[in-house]
């Protein structure tokens, strides 16, 4: 917990300043329980607390990743943007890679 993360989505482009607050949870979206999720909190304003300025509608399916320490320009894939809550505090949910693979065992991430 507490690991730093970044996201890349169509609406908000690349944003960082997220941290993992729950590495394994499930949530009901529209009456459907979704598992293999992790929870992030956002500090986009840099004030040191939680805010609701993270990803927005249209970012779903974007990448969640973190920088690899000591390897400039390298990142580790963590999962894909799934959804967010609008209450206080705002929670940002991503599907972990193992969840993607549970849905599609042959899923892979292309290396560029």
C-alpha positions as CSV (number, residue, x, y, z in Angstrom):
1,X,0.0,0.0,0.0
2,X,1.1,3.6,-0.6
3,X,2.8,2.7,-3.9
4,X,2.8,5.7,-6.3
5,X,1.0,5.3,-9.6
6,X,0.2,7.2,-12.8
7,X,-2.7,6.9,-15.3
8,X,-3.1,7.6,-19.0
9,X,-6.5,8.2,-20.4
10,X,-8.3,9.8,-23.3
11,X,-9.8,12.6,-21.3
12,X,-7.1,13.6,-18.7
13,X,-4.1,12.3,-20.7
14,X,-1.2,11.3,-18.4
15,X,-1.6,12.1,-14.7
16,X,0.4,11.0,-11.7
17,X,0.2,11.7,-8.0
18,X,-2.0,8.7,-7.2
19,X,-1.2,6.2,-4.4
20,X,-2.6,2.7,-3.7
21,X,-4.8,2.6,-0.6
22,X,-6.3,-0.9,-1.1
23,X,-4.5,-3.4,-3.2
24,X,-7.4,-5.9,-3.4
25,X,-11.1,-5.1,-3.4
26,X,-14.4,-5.6,-5.2
27,X,-17.0,-2.9,-5.9
28,X,-20.5,-2.9,-7.3
29,X,-20.8,-0.8,-10.5
30,X,-24.4,-0.5,-11.8
31,X,-25.4,-3.6,-9.8
32,X,-22.6,-5.7,-11.1
33,X,-19.9,-6.8,-8.6
34,X,-16.5,-6.4,-10.0
35,X,-13.4,-8.0,-8.4
36,X,-9.7,-8.0,-9.0
37,X,-9.7,-4.2,-8.3
38,X,-7.3,-2.0,-6.4
39,X,-8.1,1.5,-5.0
40,X,-6.1,4.6,-5.6
41,X,-6.4,8.1,-4.0
42,X,-5.5,11.2,-5.9
43,X,-3.4,14.3,-4.9
44,X,-3.5,16.2,-8.2
45,X,-3.5,19.6,-6.5
46,X,-0.2,18.7,-4.7
47,X,-1.6,19.8,-1.3
48,X,-0.7,16.5,0.4
49,X,-4.3,15.3,0.9
50,X,-6.9,13.4,-1.1
51,X,-8.7,15.3,-3.8
52,X,-11.3,14.5,-6.6
53,X,-9.2,15.8,-9.4
54,X,-8.0,12.5,-10.9
55,X,-9.3,10.7,-14.0
56,X,-12.6,11.5,-15.5
57,X,-15.3,9.9,-17.7
58,X,-13.7,8.8,-20.9
59,X,-10.5,7.6,-19.3
60,X,-11.7,4.0,-18.7
61,X,-9.5,1.4,-20.3
62,X,-6.4,3.6,-20.0
63,X,-3.2,2.3,-18.5
64,X,-2.2,2.4,-14.8
65,X,1.5,2.2,-14.3
66,X,4.4,3.2,-12.1
67,X,7.9,4.3,-12.8
68,X,10.7,1.8,-12.2
69,X,13.1,3.2,-9.7
70,X,16.6,3.7,-11.2
71,X,15.5,3.0,-14.7
72,X,14.7,6.3,-16.4
73,X,11.9,6.0,-18.9
74,X,10.8,2.5,-17.8
75,X,7.5,1.8,-16.2
76,X,5.7,-1.3,-14.7
77,X,2.1,-1.9,-15.9
78,X,-0.3,-2.3,-13.0
79,X,-3.7,-2.5,-14.7
80,X,-6.4,-0.5,-16.5
81,X,-8.6,2.4,-15.4
82,X,-12.0,1.0,-14.4
83,X,-14.0,3.7,-12.6
84,X,-14.2,6.2,-9.7
85,X,-16.5,7.3,-6.9
86,X,-17.6,10.8,-6.5
87,X,-18.2,10.8,-2.7
88,X,-15.7,11.9,-0.1
89,X,-13.1,10.6,-0.3
90,X,-13.0,10.0,-4.0
91,X,-11.8,6.5,-4.8
92,X,-10.2,5.6,-8.1
93,X,-10.5,2.0,-9.1
94,X,-8.3,0.0,-11.5
95,X,-8.5,-3.6,-12.7
96,X,-5.3,-5.3,-11.8
97,X,-3.5,-7.2,-14.5
98,X,-4.3,-10.5,-12.9
99,X,-8.0,-9.5,-13.3
100,X,-7.5,-8.8,-17.0
101,X,-5.8,-12.2,-17.4
102,X,-8.6,-13.9,-15.4
103,X,-11.1,-12.6,-18.0
104,X,-8.7,-13.3,-21.0
105,X,-5.8,-15.7,-20.2
106,X,-4.0,-14.7,-23.4
107,X,-4.1,-11.0,-22.7
108,X,-0.7,-9.3,-23.0
109,X,0.7,-5.9,-23.1
110,X,2.7,-5.0,-26.3
111,X,6.2,-3.7,-25.8
112,X,7.1,-0.7,-27.9
